[in-house]
Amino acid sequence: MKNYLYSALMRLDDEEAADVLYYDLVEVVWRDGAVGHIPVPCLLDVENGRRFLMRILENCDLVVRSGDFFKCPICGARDYYAGVCCVCWEMYYEEDEVVVREIKDYNRYKKGINRRKKNIIKAIKEGVPLPRSVKDIGYVTDPVHVVRHPSMQ
């Protein structure tokens, strides 16, 4: 499986390879317990990004991103995508006081995570070590890879 993703990284000019990696994520865990996910295509656009991703694939276990990988920060509903679920957004637009306050808190939290992710991308671009606040890095792959991968059939 890792070799499949590794070969996709190697032939990135190929349209299929870009499709293969489209939903993949790099998971970053900080020492304070915060977790963020950087889409692989974002890292591929950064100088040294491909080299960084290859190192991750060589040194980390793969996690498969299933339909319940993320959970809504408000109600806890599980989903394939990160962030606030549709039901909570509807309650937000209906001006439910509790949901409005929780979504505002979540948005402040997300700004902090996004700032941290920018620092990581900057470190990758400059080829310097990641910030010391990073505890762990992982590679999250799409379940489609499991289906497409010859060893899984």
C-alpha positions, -999 to +999 in steps of 0.1 A: +000+000+000+028+024+009+046+016-023+014+024-042+012+059-027+050+063-030+048+056-067+019+081-071+042+107-055+070+098-079+048+103-110+029+133-100+029+148-135+005+120-143-032+131-139-041+098-123-015+102-096-029+136-087-063+120-084-050+092-062-036+117-036-065+142-038-082+133-005-051+123+014-040+142+045-010+147+067-021+145+103-003+167+127-005+162+165+008+189+187+021+184+222-009+202+237-032+176+221-045+197+193-048+179+159-047+194+124-049+180+089-030+193+059-043+182+025-015+164+006-022+185-026-014+216-006+020+202+003+027+192-032+026+228-043+052+237-017+090+235-024+104+204-006+068+191-001+072+160-022+104+151-003+086+157+030+057+134+020+081+107+009+098+108+043+064+105+060+054+075+039+087+058+047+085+063+085+048+064+094+019+039+095-010+046+072-044+055+087-074+049+064-098+078+064-133+062+067-167+078+066-166+084+103-130+097+105-139+132+117-166+143+141-186+175+143-171+197+171-206+207+182-228+176+183-202+148+177-218+134+145-193+115+124-184+123+088-158+119+061-152+157+061-139+179+090-158+207+106-193+216+116-220+192+103-250+204+082-275+200+111-255+223+134-250+248+106-288+249+102-292+255+139-266+282+136-286+300+109-317+296+129-298+315+156-298+288+183-278+306+211-259+275+222-248+265+187-239+300+177-216+304+207-201+269+202-195+276+165-178+309+173-155+291+198-147+264+172-139+291+146-114+307+171-099+273+177-096+266+139-078+300+134-052+288+158-048+255+141-046+271+107-018+294+120+001+263+133-004+245+099+010+276+081+041+274+103+046+237+094+042+245+057+067+273+060+092+250+077+087+224+050+092+250+023+124+263+039+137+228+046+141+234+083+130+211+111+094+212+122+085+233+152+092+216+186+055+219+194+048+191+170+045+157+188+036+134+159+030+133+121+010+107+103-003+100+068-041+096+063-051+079+031-085+077+013-104+043+015-104+043-024-067+034-022-076+003-003-100-007-030-076+002-059-045-013-044-037-047-060-026-063-027-060-055-012-080-074-038 
